[in-house]
Amino acid sequence: MSGTLADLGLSSIHSGKVRELYALGDDRLVMVASDRISAFDVVMAEPIPDKGRVLTAMTAFWCAELGDAARGSLLSCDPAVIDEAVPGFAGLTELHGRTMLVRRAEMLPLECIVRGYLAGQAWEEYRVAGTIHHMAAPEGLELASRLPTPMFTPSTKAEEGHDENIDLATAAGIVGEARLAEAASLCLKLFAAASARAAAAGLILADTKFELGIVDGRLVLCDEVVTPDSSRLWPADEVVVGQTPPAFDKQPFRDWLSGQDWDRTPPPPTLPDEVVATTSARYQAAYERMTGRLLSDWYGGRA
């Protein structure tokens, strides 16, 4: 059966770069992860096969793994459970494995990033200014250097355009000092637990972005959690300080884009079939290596 959640009576309340969000009453949402891929806040025209299923499967895995550290907004990814809340969903097989039933939360207006290693925009800033998110940083670091201690490095959450990396004082001006301290403490705790689990799989969690919201006055973990979209995942035995590490995330895709004659505004370059296939395989490998499970066994798997 083909169709949409709108056909089942749900109202779309947000269409993001990757996810579609639907209202389900006053206290729940249905979130669908597409196969769209973005970089530099621009969505590519070509989808990445199975990307949405990987993001959803990894989020479910991490919500279970990190449940002792933080309450999550996720209720279920099981199509049968979602069908009880949204009658008819069982027939929307193309959405199975990429859909989450979640609690509605008041989202914290910050991107809550934790960095354990120096890479990406943080490395670009450090190389020029010697700072990370405009905050003091140790001298003598190189690309892929491990930070002495993980850093909570927030950014703005832009409605349009690019998020902006900010320091803790600026972040406190947005959410208040007490809430910022609570968010930083929680995210550092989550990062430590996720890093330990990644290490057991032979991976380094270099950095990740947590999305936090408020339910019943408490901070909860929302949206995607430690996925290849929101994190840098490196094979631990292949990291060489001073060099760009191989990655189980979308950084190689971003690197390909950076090599193109493109000003990082729409329209983006056309992705070659090889880049699409390689990126899809990398996402699947990230899930299977991290979890020890087969993506084909996740909801929506093809026989």
C-alpha positions as semicolon CSV with decimal commas, in nm:
position;residue;x (nm);y (nm);z (nm)
1;M;0,000;0,000;0,000
2;S;0,123;0,349;-0,078
3;G;0,006;0,668;0,085
4;T;0,101;0,932;0,335
5;L;0,041;1,014;0,697
6;A;-0,171;1,304;0,577
7;D;-0,398;1,047;0,413
8;L;-0,447;0,900;0,761
9;G;-0,557;1,235;0,900
10;L;-0,230;1,363;1,049
11;S;-0,132;1,727;1,005
12;S;0,219;1,816;0,896
13;I;0,369;2,071;1,135
14;H;0,729;2,084;1,011
15;S;0,937;1,975;0,713
16;G;1,307;1,982;0,790
17;K;1,621;1,906;0,592
18;V;1,581;1,536;0,666
19;R;1,268;1,481;0,879
20;E;0,895;1,531;0,845
21;L;0,699;1,599;1,162
22;Y;0,328;1,533;1,218
23;A;0,102;1,617;1,512
24;L;-0,075;1,336;1,695
25;G;-0,302;1,496;1,951
26;D;-0,162;1,744;2,200
27;D;0,117;1,537;2,350
28;R;0,261;1,317;2,079
29;L;0,430;1,352;1,740
30;V;0,509;1,120;1,451
31;M;0,854;1,178;1,302
32;V;0,962;1,036;0,966
33;A;1,328;1,028;0,860
34;S;1,366;1,060;0,484
35;D;1,660;0,955;0,269
36;R;1,748;1,318;0,201
37;I;2,100;1,428;0,281
38;S;2,223;1,779;0,350
39;A;2,554;1,953;0,394
40;F;2,629;2,313;0,485
41;D;2,252;2,345;0,546
42;V;2,171;2,267;0,181
43;V;1,969;1,958;0,086
44;M;2,099;1,753;-0,205
45;A;1,869;1,652;-0,490
46;E;1,970;1,285;-0,474
47;P;1,846;1,061;-0,188
48;I;2,076;0,817;-0,008
49;P;1,908;0,472;-0,007
50;D;1,817;0,343;0,343
51;K;1,958;0,652;0,513
52;G;1,633;0,723;0,696
53;R;1,613;0,368;0,827
54;V;1,972;0,389;0,955
55;L;1,904;0,716;1,138
56;T;1,592;0,572;1,298
57;A;1,747;0,236;1,388
58;M;2,055;0,398;1,543
59;T;1,842;0,643;1,740
60;A;1,637;0,357;1,882
61;F;1,957;0,171;1,972
62;W;2,108;0,469;2,149
63;C;1,790;0,564;2,334
64;A;1,797;0,216;2,486
65;E;2,171;0,229;2,556
66;L;2,155;0,573;2,717
67;G;1,827;0,523;2,900
68;D;1,997;0,521;3,239
69;A;2,157;0,858;3,170
70;A;1,861;1,044;3,025
71;R;1,493;1,004;2,967
72;G;1,410;1,010;2,598
73;S;1,114;1,137;2,399
74;L;1,101;0,819;2,187
75;L;0,798;0,597;2,253
76;S;0,828;0,338;1,975
77;C;0,952;0,262;1,624
78;D;0,749;-0,059;1,598
79;P;0,500;-0,028;1,308
80;A;0,245;-0,234;1,503
81;V;0,263;0,006;1,801
82;I;0,246;0,310;1,573
83;D;-0,054;0,155;1,396
84;E;-0,239;0,145;1,728
85;A;-0,189;0,520;1,759
86;V;-0,234;0,592;1,387
87;P;-0,477;0,338;1,241
88;G;-0,374;0,248;0,888
89;F;-0,002;0,300;0,945
90;A;0,063;-0,074;0,911
91;G;-0,024;-0,041;0,544
92;L;0,228;0,237;0,481
93;T;0,513;-0,010;0,444
94;E;0,744;0,243;0,279
95;L;0,747;0,432;0,611
96;H;0,829;0,130;0,828
97;G;1,168;0,153;0,993
98;R;1,199;0,526;0,937
99;T;0,915;0,644;1,162
100;M;0,921;0,724;1,533
101;L;0,633;0,785;1,771
102;V;0,757;1,042;2,023
103;R;0,644;1,260;2,310
104;R;0,593;1,623;2,219
105;A;0,861;1,838;2,382
106;E;0,943;2,206;2,405
107;M;1,274;2,207;2,219
108;L;1,575;2,379;2,369
109;P;1,678;2,653;2,121
110;L;2,040;2,534;2,111
111;E;2,237;2,270;1,925
112;C;2,406;2,084;2,211
113;I;2,738;1,967;2,067
114;V;3,002;1,776;2,260
115;R;3,351;1,740;2,115
116;G;3,608;1,486;2,226
117;Y;3,841;1,536;1,930
118;L;3,928;1,833;1,710
119;A;3,768;1,816;1,366
120;G;3,529;1,989;1,129
121;Q;3,435;2,352;1,193
122;A;3,606;2,343;1,532
123;W;3,936;2,254;1,364
124;E;3,886;2,525;1,101
125;E;3,833;2,787;1,374
126;Y;4,119;2,657;1,589
127;R;4,363;2,660;1,298
128;V;4,290;3,029;1,238
129;A;4,219;3,168;1,585
130;G;4,337;2,908;1,836
131;T;3,988;2,893;1,987
132;I;3,699;2,645;1,979
133;H;3,354;2,805;1,958
134;H;3,525;3,131;2,050
135;M;3,645;2,975;2,376
136;A;3,999;2,920;2,498
137;A;4,158;2,594;2,388
138;P;4,491;2,421;2,457
139;E;4,783;2,514;2,236
140;G;4,954;2,277;1,997
141;L;4,654;2,073;1,886
142;E;4,629;1,924;1,538
143;L;4,351;1,786;1,325
144;A;4,209;1,474;1,496
145;S;4,383;1,555;1,825
146;R;4,204;1,426;2,133
147;L;4,096;1,709;2,359
148;P;4,221;1,689;2,719
149;T;3,857;1,668;2,829
150;P;3,541;1,669;2,616
151;M;3,404;2,017;2,552
152;F;3,041;2,125;2,548
153;T;3,031;2,358;2,247
154;P;2,681;2,487;2,166
155;S;2,557;2,656;1,854
156;T;2,246;2,848;1,763
157;K;1,954;2,669;1,603
158;A;1,880;2,879;1,297
159;E;1,533;2,878;1,141
160;E;1,696;2,975;0,812
161;G;2,056;2,982;0,696
162;H;2,347;2,846;0,897
163;D;2,372;2,765;1,266
164;E;2,633;2,979;1,442
165;N;2,894;2,840;1,680
166;I;2,874;3,029;2,009
167;D;3,048;3,034;2,346
168;L;2,891;2,940;2,678
169;A;2,818;3,300;2,779
170;T;2,619;3,359;2,462
171;A;2,435;3,030;2,509
172;A;2,346;3,128;2,866
173;G;2,194;3,446;2,730
174;I;1,961;3,234;2,517
175;V;1,844;2,970;2,766
176;G;1,960;3,099;3,104
177;E;2,258;2,996;3,312
178;A;2,081;2,726;3,514
179;R;1,929;2,553;3,210
180;L;2,259;2,574;3,022
181;A;2,448;2,417;3,312
182;E;2,190;2,138;3,327
183;A;2,211;2,078;2,951
184;A;2,591;2,079;2,950
185;S;2,609;1,834;3,241
186;L;2,359;1,599;3,079
187;C;2,526;1,610;2,738
188;L;2,873;1,544;2,879
189;K;2,732;1,247;3,071
190;L;2,565;1,114;2,756
191;F;2,884;1,165;2,555
192;A;3,091;0,971;2,807
193;A;2,850;0,677;2,798
194;A;2,822;0,680;2,418
195;S;3,200;0,709;2,377
196;A;3,255;0,405;2,596
197;R;3,001;0,203;2,396
198;A;3,159;0,317;2,068
199;A;3,505;0,219;2,193
200;A;3,377;-0,131;2,264
201;A;3,286;-0,149;1,894
202;G;3,630;-0,029;1,788
203;L;3,505;0,320;1,706
204;I;3,586;0,670;1,826
205;L;3,298;0,909;1,882
206;A;3,485;1,227;1,789
207;D;3,189;1,458;1,841
208;T;2,811;1,452;1,839
209;K;2,513;1,685;1,849
210;F;2,238;1,616;2,100
211;E;1,888;1,759;2,066
212;L;1,726;1,833;2,402
213;G;1,370;1,924;2,486
214;I;1,158;1,980;2,794
215;V;0,877;1,743;2,897
216;D;0,702;1,799;3,230
217;G;0,974;2,043;3,329
218;R;1,260;1,795;3,271
219;L;1,523;1,785;2,999
220;V;1,481;1,484;2,772
221;L;1,674;1,346;2,477
222;C;1,493;1,413;2,148
223;D;1,516;1,354;1,774
224;E;1,819;1,168;1,639
225;V;2,084;1,031;1,874
226;V;2,449;0,956;1,780
227;T;2,377;0,895;1,412
228;P;2,610;0,943;1,114
229;D;2,424;1,268;1,045
230;S;2,480;1,412;1,391
231;S;2,818;1,260;1,481
232;R;3,171;1,189;1,364
233;L;3,251;0,820;1,400
234;W;3,606;0,706;1,328
235;P;3,761;0,358;1,321
236;A;3,988;0,368;1,625
237;D;4,275;0,179;1,464
238;E;4,297;0,410;1,162
239;V;4,316;0,755;1,322
240;V;4,640;0,944;1,261
241;V;4,675;1,284;1,427
242;G;4,724;1,553;1,167
243;Q;4,531;1,368;0,899
244;T;4,162;1,350;0,812
245;P;4,045;1,018;0,958
246;P;3,839;0,770;0,759
247;A;3,485;0,795;0,882
248;F;3,158;0,609;0,932
249;D;2,964;0,931;0,893
250;K;2,891;1,186;0,623
251;Q;3,222;1,370;0,649
252;P;3,363;1,198;0,334
253;F;3,052;1,314;0,149
254;R;3,112;1,665;0,282
255;D;3,476;1,640;0,175
256;W;3,368;1,551;-0,180
257;L;3,140;1,855;-0,183
258;S;3,421;2,074;-0,055
259;G;3,627;1,973;-0,357
260;Q;3,362;2,101;-0,597
261;D;3,331;2,447;-0,741
262;W;3,034;2,538;-0,523
263;D;2,961;2,836;-0,300
264;R;2,754;2,633;-0,049
265;T;2,426;2,789;-0,159
266;P;2,143;2,621;-0,356
267;P;2,142;2,458;-0,600
268;P;2,401;2,200;-0,491
269;P;2,616;1,994;-0,729
270;T;2,473;1,671;-0,869
271;L;2,594;1,372;-0,668
272;P;2,754;1,101;-0,883
273;D;2,609;0,750;-0,849
274;E;2,934;0,637;-0,688
275;V;2,909;0,899;-0,413
276;V;2,546;0,803;-0,347
277;A;2,626;0,430;-0,329
278;T;2,936;0,478;-0,115
279;T;2,753;0,705;0,128
280;S;2,464;0,459;0,159
281;A;2,705;0,173;0,231
282;R;2,888;0,383;0,490
283;Y;2,565;0,462;0,676
284;Q;2,472;0,094;0,683
285;A;2,820;0,000;0,802
286;A;2,799;0,256;1,082
287;Y;2,482;0,097;1,214
288;E;2,597;-0,262;1,182
289;R;2,942;-0,208;1,330
290;M;2,814;-0,001;1,619
291;T;2,522;-0,224;1,713
292;G;2,634;-0,567;1,598
293;R;2,299;-0,599;1,422
294;L;2,203;-0,627;1,054
295;L;2,013;-0,340;0,900
296;S;1,811;-0,594;0,703
297;D;1,664;-0,711;1,035
298;W;1,535;-0,363;1,121
299;Y;1,176;-0,268;1,045
300;G;1,122;-0,217;0,673
301;G;1,401;-0,455;0,572
302;R;1,367;-0,611;0,230
303;A;1,367;-0,989;0,197
